[in-house]
Amino acid sequence: KMARGHQKLQAQQKGAEKKAALSKQNKSPQEHLREAEAAMSIQCCVCKTKMIDLKNYKVHFEAKHDKSPLPPELKA
């Protein structure tokens, strides 16, 4: 019985250390939102939706604004 009590304390300490290491690694939701917002560098000229890259922008434009002329940055 004594050995199991000691093992239990060791397991609890190890779990607490692991949890502390993970909490340092994890970012808050606000930090994730800020990083995601910074990654969205391209904005649709029609609806002002933000996109990550030109490929997504072209797909979006062809799907949502098919009657509008293609903007010059997507013609290349």
Contacts in CASP RR format, 6 or more apart in sequence:
PFRMAT RR
TARGET T0000
AUTHOR 0000-0000-0000
METHOD contacts of the structure
MODEL  1
KMARGHQKLQAQQKGAEKKAALSKQNKSPQEHLREAEAAMSIQCCVCKTK
MIDLKNYKVHFEAKHDKSPLPPELKA
27 35 0 8 1.000
37 50 0 8 1.000
39 52 0 8 1.000
40 50 0 8 1.000
40 51 0 8 1.000
40 52 0 8 1.000
41 50 0 8 1.000
41 52 0 8 1.000
42 50 0 8 1.000
42 51 0 8 1.000
42 52 0 8 1.000
42 53 0 8 1.000
42 54 0 8 1.000
42 56 0 8 1.000
42 57 0 8 1.000
43 49 0 8 1.000
43 50 0 8 1.000
43 51 0 8 1.000
44 50 0 8 1.000
44 51 0 8 1.000
44 57 0 8 1.000
44 60 0 8 1.000
44 61 0 8 1.000
44 64 0 8 1.000
44 65 0 8 1.000
45 71 0 8 1.000
46 61 0 8 1.000
46 64 0 8 1.000
46 65 0 8 1.000
46 68 0 8 1.000
47 64 0 8 1.000
47 65 0 8 1.000
49 60 0 8 1.000
51 57 0 8 1.000
51 60 0 8 1.000
54 73 0 8 1.000
54 74 0 8 1.000
57 73 0 8 1.000
57 74 0 8 1.000
58 74 0 8 1.000
61 68 0 8 1.000
61 70 0 8 1.000
61 71 0 8 1.000
61 74 0 8 1.000
END
